[in-house]
Amino acid sequence: MSDDEREEKELDLSSPEVVTKYKGAAEIVNKALQLVLSECKPKAKIVDICEKGDSFIREQTGNMYKNVKKKIERGVAFPTCLSVNNTICHFSPLASDETVLEEGDMLKIDMGCHIDGFIAVVAHTHVLQQGPVTGRAADVIAAANTAAEVALRLVRPGKKNKDVTEAIQKVAAAYDCKIVEGVLSHQLKQFVIDGNKVVLSVSNPDTRVDDAEFEENEVYAVDIVTSTGDGKPKLLDEKQTTIYKRAVDKNYHLKMKASRFIFSEINQKFPIMPFTARALEEKRARLGLVECVNHDLLQPYPVLHEKPGDSVAHIKFTVLLMPNGSDRITSHPLQELQPTKSIDDPEIKAWLSLGTKTKKKGGGKKKKGKKGDKGEESAEPEPMDATANGSTSLE
């Protein structure tokens, strides 16, 4: 076995230290989400709330692993985004932006944290109102949450990525909603937020991914976005894009001084993880980022929209495929929902009744659990109104 293979082998969930780091990152991002939600009030500025989320993650991760000899990278793995109503994702405005929240807004909060490159991401949907959420707003959130619950039970060793794609579309249809196209659920690895194994939200001729089977000791960011509209995201204004990720395999000699300055700052501060332009010197950033993007040095995360009047919900969670079953480590409880639709489909009900933990029998070899095989799996479905959360990587 080569050193590289040994290194790769040591850095998956078979190492207790790796599990600890994933769970540490998850605990911080769950608390950060709670903090961000508590700041969401009518007339609050979105940029201030996003900044508080990022600051909390930086502060909390900064308190960890302070006294170790080898420096451990840690901090924000995905900047806090707060996308409202028909805005689908990635809205994390610059400091000069004056956009505020209003009573009745449907908020999608999306964020990530990492410790030593082990990433936990979460996204959650909340309507800014007192009392239960009703009508189509409740339908679209229930669709995302139920799809997330089904995905949790199907992202398991032996299942295939296409099983999940088909199931989540069936769930959304039951609520008369659409799964938004272009959202990808990625495998997570150390310092890799968009690993090669991918679950497609909607299969169509334009977007294809390789067939893949889930395996023990893998980690996934399961990302579900639902819409009351047609589920086809639109880019309305490139100037709204503020989140970027360094494309590590690309090089180019930049012509403009501002671009070189910004690119040097990015390489120093954000060599691997996505970052927000807010964290850069704003005037120079505006100029410099354009040239960097034009020459593929940076991958932009555009702000995407549904049609005005459509409601969009987003749930993302991080799941560890442990030997004893699936361990969802990021989530937040939903508001009370009173959807107009309910799940009557027997196949969806069967998925939801699957346990997420695998029980070994009498210390013998673990058999593969079959769907609905209660002998092999403890029937531990999480309560349906509890916490499924999802993150979007619309690309």
C-alpha positions as CSV (number, residue, x, y, z in Angstrom):
1,M,0.0,0.0,0.0
2,S,1.4,3.4,-1.0
3,D,1.7,6.3,1.5
4,D,-1.1,8.1,-0.4
5,E,-3.4,5.1,-0.1
6,R,-2.6,4.7,3.6
7,E,-3.2,8.4,4.1
8,E,-6.6,8.1,2.3
9,K,-7.5,5.0,4.3
10,E,-6.8,6.7,7.6
11,L,-8.8,9.8,6.9
12,D,-12.3,8.3,6.5
13,L,-14.9,7.5,9.2
14,S,-13.0,4.3,10.2
15,S,-10.9,6.8,12.2
16,P,-12.6,7.9,15.5
17,E,-10.6,11.2,15.3
18,V,-12.2,12.0,11.9
19,V,-15.7,11.2,13.2
20,T,-15.0,13.6,16.2
21,K,-14.0,16.4,13.8
22,Y,-17.1,15.9,11.6
23,K,-19.3,16.0,14.7
24,G,-17.5,19.0,16.2
25,A,-18.0,20.9,12.9
26,A,-21.7,19.8,12.9
27,E,-22.3,21.0,16.5
28,I,-20.9,24.4,15.6
29,V,-22.9,24.8,12.4
30,N,-26.1,23.7,14.1
31,K,-25.6,26.4,16.8
32,A,-24.7,28.9,14.2
33,L,-28.0,28.1,12.4
34,Q,-29.9,28.6,15.6
35,L,-28.2,32.0,16.1
36,V,-28.9,33.1,12.6
37,L,-32.6,32.1,13.0
38,S,-32.8,34.1,16.2
39,E,-31.5,37.2,14.3
40,C,-34.1,36.9,11.6
41,K,-36.7,39.6,12.3
42,P,-38.6,42.0,10.1
43,K,-36.4,45.0,9.0
44,A,-33.2,43.2,9.9
45,K,-30.5,43.6,7.3
46,I,-29.6,40.4,5.5
47,V,-25.9,41.2,5.3
48,D,-25.7,41.7,9.1
49,I,-27.3,38.4,9.7
50,C,-24.9,36.6,7.3
51,E,-21.9,38.2,8.9
52,K,-23.1,37.1,12.4
53,G,-23.3,33.5,11.2
54,D,-19.8,33.5,9.7
55,S,-18.3,35.3,12.7
56,F,-19.9,32.8,15.1
57,I,-18.3,29.9,13.1
58,R,-14.9,31.6,13.0
59,E,-15.0,32.3,16.7
60,Q,-16.2,28.8,17.8
61,T,-13.7,26.9,15.5
62,G,-11.0,29.3,16.6
63,N,-11.4,28.0,20.2
64,M,-10.7,24.4,19.1
65,Y,-7.4,22.6,18.7
66,K,-5.5,25.7,19.8
67,N,-2.7,23.9,21.6
68,V,-1.8,21.3,19.1
69,K,1.7,21.3,17.5
70,K,0.5,20.9,13.9
71,K,-1.7,23.8,12.8
72,I,-5.2,22.6,12.0
73,E,-7.2,24.6,9.5
74,R,-10.7,25.3,10.6
75,G,-13.5,27.8,10.0
76,V,-16.2,28.6,7.5
77,A,-16.7,25.8,4.9
78,F,-19.6,27.7,3.1
79,P,-20.4,31.3,3.8
80,T,-23.8,32.0,5.5
81,C,-26.5,32.6,2.8
82,L,-30.0,34.0,3.4
83,S,-32.1,33.6,0.3
84,V,-35.7,35.0,0.5
85,N,-39.0,33.9,-1.2
86,N,-38.4,33.1,-4.9
87,T,-34.6,33.5,-4.5
88,I,-33.3,29.9,-4.5
89,C,-29.8,30.1,-3.1
90,H,-26.4,31.7,-2.5
91,F,-27.6,35.2,-1.5
92,S,-24.9,36.5,0.8
93,P,-24.7,40.2,0.0
94,L,-21.8,42.7,0.2
95,A,-21.5,45.1,3.2
96,S,-23.0,47.9,1.2
97,D,-26.3,46.0,0.5
98,E,-29.4,47.4,2.2
99,T,-31.8,44.5,1.7
100,V,-33.9,43.7,4.7
101,L,-36.3,41.0,5.8
102,E,-40.0,41.5,5.9
103,E,-42.8,39.8,7.8
104,G,-44.0,36.7,5.9
105,D,-40.8,36.1,4.0
106,M,-39.8,32.5,3.4
107,L,-36.1,32.3,4.4
108,K,-33.5,29.7,3.2
109,I,-30.5,29.7,5.5
110,D,-27.5,27.8,4.1
111,M,-24.1,27.5,5.8
112,G,-21.1,25.2,6.5
113,C,-18.3,24.7,9.0
114,H,-15.1,22.6,8.9
115,I,-12.5,21.4,11.3
116,D,-9.3,20.2,9.7
117,G,-11.1,20.1,6.4
118,F,-13.9,17.8,7.7
119,I,-17.0,19.6,6.6
120,A,-20.5,19.8,8.0
121,V,-23.1,21.8,6.0
122,V,-26.8,22.6,6.8
123,A,-29.7,24.4,5.2
124,H,-33.0,25.2,6.7
125,T,-36.3,26.9,5.7
126,H,-38.3,29.2,7.9
127,V,-41.2,31.5,7.3
128,L,-41.0,34.8,9.2
129,Q,-44.3,34.7,11.0
130,Q,-46.0,33.7,14.2
131,G,-48.2,30.6,14.3
132,P,-48.3,27.6,11.9
133,V,-47.3,27.8,8.3
134,T,-50.3,27.0,6.0
135,G,-51.2,26.6,2.4
136,R,-48.7,26.3,-0.4
137,A,-45.9,27.7,1.8
138,A,-46.5,24.7,4.1
139,D,-46.7,22.3,1.1
140,V,-43.3,23.3,-0.3
141,I,-41.5,23.1,3.1
142,A,-43.2,19.7,3.8
143,A,-42.1,18.5,0.3
144,A,-38.5,19.4,1.0
145,N,-38.6,17.9,4.5
146,T,-40.2,14.7,3.5
147,A,-37.9,14.3,0.5
148,A,-35.0,14.8,2.9
149,E,-36.3,12.2,5.3
150,V,-36.7,9.7,2.4
151,A,-33.2,10.6,1.1
152,L,-31.7,10.0,4.6
153,R,-33.1,6.4,4.4
154,L,-31.9,5.8,0.8
155,V,-28.4,7.2,1.1
156,R,-27.1,4.0,2.6
157,P,-24.6,1.4,1.6
158,G,-25.8,-0.8,-1.3
159,K,-28.2,1.8,-2.6
160,K,-27.5,3.8,-5.8
161,N,-27.6,7.6,-6.4
162,K,-30.3,7.2,-9.0
163,D,-32.6,5.6,-6.4
164,V,-32.5,8.8,-4.4
165,T,-33.1,11.0,-7.5
166,E,-36.2,9.1,-8.4
167,A,-37.6,9.0,-4.8
168,I,-37.2,12.7,-4.1
169,Q,-39.0,13.6,-7.3
170,K,-41.9,11.3,-6.4
171,V,-42.1,12.9,-2.9
172,A,-42.2,16.5,-4.3
173,A,-44.9,15.5,-6.8
174,A,-47.1,14.2,-3.9
175,Y,-47.2,17.8,-2.6
176,D,-47.7,19.2,-6.1
177,C,-44.3,20.7,-6.0
178,K,-41.1,20.3,-8.1
179,I,-37.6,19.4,-7.1
180,V,-35.4,22.3,-8.4
181,E,-33.1,21.3,-11.2
182,G,-29.3,21.6,-11.0
183,V,-29.0,21.0,-7.2
184,L,-26.4,18.4,-6.5
185,S,-25.9,16.3,-3.3
186,H,-22.1,15.7,-3.1
187,Q,-19.9,13.3,-1.3
188,L,-17.8,15.1,1.3
189,K,-14.1,14.4,1.8
190,Q,-11.4,16.1,3.7
191,F,-11.1,19.6,2.2
192,V,-13.5,18.6,-0.6
193,I,-17.0,20.1,-0.5
194,D,-18.0,18.8,-3.9
195,G,-16.7,15.2,-4.1
196,N,-17.0,13.0,-7.2
197,K,-19.9,10.9,-6.1
198,V,-23.0,13.0,-6.8
199,V,-26.8,12.6,-6.4
200,L,-28.7,14.5,-9.1
201,S,-31.8,16.3,-8.0
202,V,-33.5,15.9,-11.4
203,S,-32.3,13.7,-14.2
204,N,-32.6,15.3,-17.6
205,P,-30.7,15.1,-20.9
206,D,-28.6,18.3,-20.1
207,T,-27.4,17.0,-16.7
208,R,-25.9,13.6,-16.3
209,V,-23.8,12.2,-13.5
210,D,-22.0,8.8,-13.2
211,D,-23.9,6.0,-11.6
212,A,-22.6,5.5,-8.1
213,E,-23.3,3.2,-5.1
214,F,-23.1,4.5,-1.6
215,E,-20.5,2.8,0.7
216,E,-19.8,2.5,4.4
217,N,-17.6,5.2,5.9
218,E,-18.6,7.8,3.3
219,V,-20.1,11.2,4.1
220,Y,-22.7,13.1,2.0
221,A,-24.2,16.5,2.0
222,V,-27.8,15.8,1.0
223,D,-29.3,18.8,-0.7
224,I,-33.0,19.2,-1.4
225,V,-34.6,22.3,-2.9
226,T,-38.4,22.3,-3.7
227,S,-40.5,24.9,-5.5
228,T,-44.1,25.6,-6.1
229,G,-43.0,26.8,-9.6
230,D,-41.4,25.0,-12.5
231,G,-38.2,24.2,-10.7
232,K,-36.0,25.8,-13.4
233,P,-33.5,28.2,-11.7
234,K,-32.7,31.5,-13.5
235,L,-29.7,33.7,-13.2
236,L,-31.0,37.3,-13.2
237,D,-28.0,39.4,-12.3
238,E,-24.4,38.2,-12.3
239,K,-23.6,41.2,-10.0
240,Q,-25.5,39.4,-7.2
241,T,-22.8,36.7,-7.2
242,T,-20.6,37.0,-4.1
243,I,-19.5,33.4,-3.3
244,Y,-16.6,31.8,-5.1
245,K,-14.3,28.8,-4.8
246,R,-10.7,28.6,-6.0
247,A,-10.5,26.2,-8.9
248,V,-7.3,24.6,-7.8
249,D,-6.5,22.9,-11.1
250,K,-6.5,26.1,-13.1
251,N,-3.7,28.6,-13.6
252,Y,-3.5,31.9,-15.6
253,H,-1.3,34.9,-15.5
254,L,-3.7,37.8,-14.6
255,K,-3.1,41.1,-16.4
256,M,-4.7,43.6,-14.0
257,K,-3.0,44.7,-10.8
258,A,-6.3,44.6,-8.9
259,S,-6.9,41.0,-10.0
260,R,-3.4,39.9,-9.0
261,F,-3.8,41.5,-5.6
262,I,-7.2,39.9,-5.0
263,F,-6.1,36.5,-6.3
264,S,-3.1,36.6,-4.0
265,E,-5.4,37.4,-1.0
266,I,-7.7,34.5,-2.0
267,N,-4.8,32.0,-2.3
268,Q,-3.6,33.1,1.1
269,K,-7.0,33.2,3.0
270,F,-9.3,30.8,1.0
271,P,-7.1,28.3,-0.9
272,I,-9.8,25.6,-0.9
273,M,-13.1,26.4,0.7
274,P,-15.8,28.6,-0.8
275,F,-15.6,32.2,0.4
276,T,-17.6,35.5,0.2
277,A,-16.4,38.6,-1.6
278,R,-17.4,40.4,1.6
279,A,-14.2,39.0,3.2
280,L,-12.1,40.8,0.6
281,E,-11.3,44.5,0.1
282,E,-14.5,45.5,-1.7
283,K,-13.4,48.0,-4.4
284,R,-10.5,45.9,-5.6
285,A,-12.6,42.8,-5.3
286,R,-15.2,44.1,-7.7
287,L,-12.6,44.6,-10.4
288,G,-10.3,41.7,-9.7
289,L,-12.9,39.0,-9.3
290,V,-14.3,39.5,-12.9
291,E,-10.9,38.7,-14.5
292,C,-10.4,35.7,-12.2
293,V,-13.8,34.3,-13.1
294,N,-13.4,35.0,-16.8
295,H,-10.2,32.8,-16.8
296,D,-11.8,30.0,-14.7
297,L,-9.5,30.6,-11.7
298,L,-12.6,30.9,-9.5
299,Q,-15.9,28.9,-9.6
300,P,-18.8,31.3,-8.9
301,Y,-21.9,30.2,-6.9
302,P,-24.5,32.3,-8.7
303,V,-27.6,33.7,-7.0
304,L,-30.5,31.8,-8.7
305,H,-34.2,32.6,-8.8
306,E,-37.6,31.1,-9.5
307,K,-40.4,33.2,-10.9
308,P,-41.8,36.0,-8.7
309,G,-44.6,34.6,-6.6
310,D,-43.2,31.1,-6.4
311,S,-42.1,29.7,-3.0
312,V,-38.9,27.8,-2.7
313,A,-37.8,25.6,0.3
314,H,-34.3,24.3,1.0
315,I,-33.2,21.6,3.3
316,K,-29.6,20.3,3.5
317,F,-28.0,17.9,5.9
318,T,-24.8,16.1,6.4
319,V,-24.9,12.3,6.9
320,L,-22.2,9.9,8.0
321,L,-22.6,6.4,6.7
322,M,-21.4,4.6,9.8
323,P,-21.1,0.8,10.2
324,N,-24.1,0.9,12.5
325,G,-26.3,2.9,10.2
326,S,-26.8,6.5,8.9
327,D,-26.0,9.3,11.3
328,R,-27.4,12.7,10.3
329,I,-25.3,15.2,12.1
330,T,-26.8,18.6,11.0
331,S,-30.4,19.6,11.3
332,H,-32.9,22.0,12.9
333,P,-36.5,21.5,13.9
334,L,-39.1,22.9,11.6
335,Q,-42.0,25.3,12.4
336,E,-45.4,23.8,12.7
337,L,-46.7,23.1,9.2
338,Q,-50.3,22.6,8.0
339,P,-49.8,21.5,4.4
340,T,-52.8,21.1,2.0
341,K,-51.5,17.7,0.9
342,S,-50.6,14.5,2.7
343,I,-48.6,11.4,1.8
344,D,-50.8,8.5,0.8
345,D,-48.4,6.8,-1.6
346,P,-47.5,3.3,-0.2
347,E,-44.0,3.4,-1.6
348,I,-43.2,6.7,0.0
349,K,-44.7,5.5,3.3
350,A,-42.5,2.3,3.1
351,W,-39.4,4.5,2.6
352,L,-40.3,6.6,5.6
353,S,-40.8,3.6,7.8
354,L,-37.3,2.3,7.1
355,G,-34.9,2.6,10.1
356,T,-31.7,4.6,9.9
357,K,-29.7,2.3,12.2
358,T,-28.6,-1.2,11.5
359,K,-28.7,-3.8,14.3
360,K,-26.1,-6.6,14.3
361,K,-27.5,-10.0,15.2
362,G,-25.9,-11.9,18.0
363,G,-22.4,-10.7,17.2
364,G,-22.4,-12.5,13.9
365,K,-21.8,-11.1,10.5
366,K,-24.0,-8.2,9.6
367,K,-26.4,-9.0,6.8
368,K,-27.5,-6.4,4.4
369,G,-30.8,-5.0,5.5
370,K,-33.6,-5.2,3.0
371,K,-36.3,-2.7,2.5
372,G,-38.8,-3.1,5.3
373,D,-36.9,-6.0,6.8
374,K,-37.5,-5.3,10.4
375,G,-35.4,-8.2,11.6
376,E,-32.2,-6.6,10.3
377,E,-33.0,-3.0,11.0
378,S,-34.3,-1.3,14.0
379,A,-37.4,0.6,13.0
380,E,-36.2,4.0,14.2
381,P,-37.6,6.4,11.7
382,E,-37.1,9.9,13.0
383,P,-40.3,11.7,13.7
384,M,-41.5,13.2,10.5
385,D,-41.9,16.8,11.7
386,A,-38.4,16.8,13.1
387,T,-35.3,17.9,11.6
388,A,-34.2,17.3,8.1
389,N,-32.0,20.0,6.6
390,G,-30.4,20.4,3.2
391,S,-27.7,22.5,1.4
392,T,-27.6,23.4,-2.3
393,S,-24.8,23.4,-4.5
394,L,-26.4,24.6,-7.7
395,E,-23.9,24.5,-10.4
